[in-house]
Amino acid sequence: MSRVHDALRRAEQSGTLSPPVGRPPAGNGEGRAAAAVLDGGPNLADLLEKVQEVSFEPGADSLLIDVSRPHEAPMEEFRTLRTRLNHMKTLQPIHSVVVTSASPAEGKSLSAANLALAEAHLANNPTLLADFDFRRPVMHTLFGTTRSPGITDYLLGKCALHEAMRKIAGMNLYLLPAGEAVINPLELLNLREVKLLIDRLPSLFNWIILDSPPLLFAADANLLSTLCHGTLLVVRIGHTTIDSVTRAMQSLCNNNVLGIVVNGARRGELYSKYTYYHSYYTPKERGAGGEDEAGQDEGAEAKL
């Protein structure tokens, strides 16, 4: 039996399951703050105040949407996705969403990050973007921060929850990077603390968006989908096959797929839908180079 499961068994026997494995006892200040999240205690707001704020410094080639330029086509697409999800939320309790794909390189991580940015752009809509892809995490790279401390460090008791988070400056967005590499990610995801954490996070955030590994290459996303309220499946135009989508849908234990996000539309195709409308109403916002932007090759189109 692994060291993680040995520690979990000892915790069960001693009746101290609330803090993650290896967490300092509740007499410690950090232990109390973390336990408050898991136990639903009164210190939830205090925990967010302790989260370190980091500047938003995405890579030049990250393809993250620019919330300061709302009339660009990719931003419009993710605002449409946001609107549909928020409407679904009025009909049923949806707070946590897993974003996954059938295979690698279909744009799931980028879609999760852009959806989180779009949600966080709304007032009074605190959003958490959590990188549960412990095998190939990229969120820390997309947002220009460190990978550790993160989720794995928290679950292994190496840091408090607020130390694993980052608050993106100027936004309602919080980032929970993957953390240090672990030998067996699925084993860690099976800890009871993972479910308890995901169940309690809606007390802090309106939306919890989880990035996960592809469905057909690891069981992680399947497990995470059973812990969350819904699943978004990302497919890439010209890359994803009907067979892979079918097998991915069949692999899910829960029938909680909220929709499919179509990724990989050519940027010129997107701009052809939006440029005329916005150039008529906001001519000054197009700026120089509007035609050059329309000619770029890659973009993203997100729909349910």
N, C-alpha and C positions, 0 to 999 in steps of 0.2 A: 504494500500500500504506500502511496506517495506521502511525502512530508505534509502536503497540503491537507490531504484527507485525514492523516493522523492528527493534525492540529484541530481539524473540524470535529473529529470524534471526541477529542478531549474537551472541546468547548461544549459539545452537547451534554457530556457527562457532568460537567461542572455547572450547567445551566446558564452560561454566559454567552448566548448566541447573538445578542444584539450588536456588539461591536464586531467588525470583521476579524478574521483570524489573525492573531498576533497583535491586535490593537492594545495599547496601554489601557489599564483599568479606568473606570469612569471617574476616579478621583483626580485624574490628570485633566487639565483644562481642555486640551485638544480632544481627549477622549469623550468628555462631556458634550462638546460641540458636535462631534460626529454621531454620538449616540442619539442626540436630539433629532437628527434627521431620520434615523432608522426607527426611533420610537415615537415620532410625531410630537416631540416635546415643544416647549415654548421658545426655543432658541433658534428657530429656523432663520428668521430675518437677521439675527446676529451673525449667523454663519456666512451669509452672502456679503456682509460688510467686511469680512476678513479676507475675502478673495482678492488676490493680487490683480491689479489692472495692468493690461499690456496694450501697447499701441497696435493699431491695425496696419500690418506691413506685409501684405500678400506679395508673392513673387510676381515678377513682370509677366510671366507666362502661365499664371495660375488659372486664368479664365474665370475668376470669381466675378460676380456681377458688381457693378458700381452703383450703390444705392443713392449716390449723389447725382446720378444721371438717370432719372426714372423713365425717360422716354426711349432709351435704347431697347432694342427688341428682346435681348435675353432677359432683361429686368422685367419687361412686360409679361413674358412667358411665365416667369416664376411668381410674379404677382397674381397671375391667373390661377396657377396651381395653389398658391396660398389662399386665394379667395374660395376655391372649391373645398379645400380642406377645412377652412374655418366655417364654411356652411355646413359641412358634414358634422362638425363639432357641435353645432346647434341642434342636430337631430339625434346624436348619440354621444356618449362620453368618450371622447378621444383626446388623449394627452400625449401618449408615447407612440412614436412611429419608427419602425425599422425600415431603412432604405437599403435595398440589396439589388442584386442582379443575378442572372443565370450564370454568367461566366465573367472572367476578368476583362478589364479594358472596355467596359460598356458605359462608364461615366457615373457610377453610383455614388462615389465619394464626392465628386464635383456637384452632383445633383443635391446630395444631402447638405453640403455646405451652402449652396446658393439658396436652397429652400429655407435654411436657418437664417441666412442674412435677410431674406425677404420677410420672414415672420418677425425678426427682431427690429425691422424698420418701423413697425407699427408702434404707436404709443401704448404704454402700459401692457406690453406683451412680452414679458421676460421669456427668453428662449434658451434652451441648453442644447448644444451640439456635442454629442458624446461619441468618441472614436472607439467602438467596440470591435474594430478589425485589428485584433492583436497580432495577426500574422503579417499584414502589410499595411500598417497605419500610415496615413498621409496628412491627416488634419493639421498636425503641428507644422508640417512643411507648408501647407497652403496658407496658414495664418502667420507664418514667420515666428513661431515660438518653439519652446523645447518640448520634447516628447515625454520627459520625466521631470517631476513626478506627475503621475496620471492615474488612470483607473486601476491598473494592475498593482501599482504601489499602494494604493488605498486598500484594495482587497487583501493584499498580503500584510497589511498592518504597518507599512513603512511610513505612512504619512496620514495626516488628517484629511477629511474630505475637502475642506476649503483650500488646503495646500495643493491638492490635485487639480483644482479648477483655475481658469483664467477668465477675467472679465475683459472683453474687447472694448477698448476705450471709445466713448461716444455712441455706444449702442446698447440695446437691451439684450445683447448676446453674451452668453457664457460658453466657454470651451472646456471640455473635459478630454484631454488627450489620452492616448492609449496607455502610456507609461512604459516602464522598462519591459524588454522582451521576456517572455516566459516560454518554458519548454513545451507545455501542453495547455494551449489556450482554452480548449473545450472543457478540460477539467476545472479550470478556474471559473468558467462561466456557469458550471453546475453548482457552485457554492450557493447556499441559501441566501447569503448576503447580497448576491446579485439581484435576485427577485425582490428582496426587501428594499434594496436601494431604489430600483425602478418603480416600485409601488409607492415610495415616499416622495420621490422627486416632484410629482405634480403639486405637492404642497408648496414648492418653491418656484415652479415654472409653469407657464401656460402650455408650452410645447417642449417635449423632449424628443429630439431627433437623433437616432442612432445609426451610425454607419456600421456595416457588418461585412464579412467576407461573402463571396458569391455562393449561391445556394448549391450549385452542382460541384463545388470544389471543397466544401467543408460543411460540417453540420452546425456550425456556430449560428448562422442566420436563422436556421430552422428553430433552434432552441430559443433565440432571442425573440422570434415572432410569437412564441407561446407566452412570453412575459410582457408583451406590449399590446396596445389596443389595436394597432393596425400595421400593415406592411405595404410599402410602395416598391414595385418592381420596375427597375430601369432597364430599358432596351435601347440598343443603338442601331440607328438606321444603317443598313448595309452590312451589319456585323452579326446581330442576333438572329438566330434561326427560329422558325416556328417550333421545331422539335425541342430546342433547348428551353424555350419559354414554357412549353407544355410540361416537360419533365420538371422544370423548376416549380411550377404551380402544383404539380402532383406531389412534390417532395415536402410541401408545407404541411405541418401537423394541424394547424388551425386554418379555418377558412375565413381569414380576416384581411384579405387583400383589398386595399382601398382603391387601387387603380394602378395604371401603368404610366410611367414617365418616359416619353419618347425623346431620346437624346441623339445628338449628332446631325441636326439639320444644318445645311449650309447657311452661313451668316447672310449671304445675299438674298436667300429665299425669305429669311425672317424680315430683313429690312424692306423688302418689297411690299410687305403687308403693313408696315408701320410708318415708313418715311413720309409718304404723301400726307397722311393724316396729321402727324405731329409737325411737319414742316409748315402746314397751313396755319396751325394755331400757335406754334411757338417757333417762329422763324429764327430768332436770335439764339436758340439753344442748339441748333444744328451745328453752327460753327464751321470753321474751315475744315475741309477734309471729309465732309459727309459722304461723298462718293467713294473715297478711298476706304472708309470703314465698311461700306456696303459690299466692297469687293473682296473682303477677307474670306478665307475658306471655311473656317470652323466656327460653329455657334452651337447653341443648345435650344431645343424646343421642349418645353415641359407641359404635358397635358395629362389629365385623368381620363 
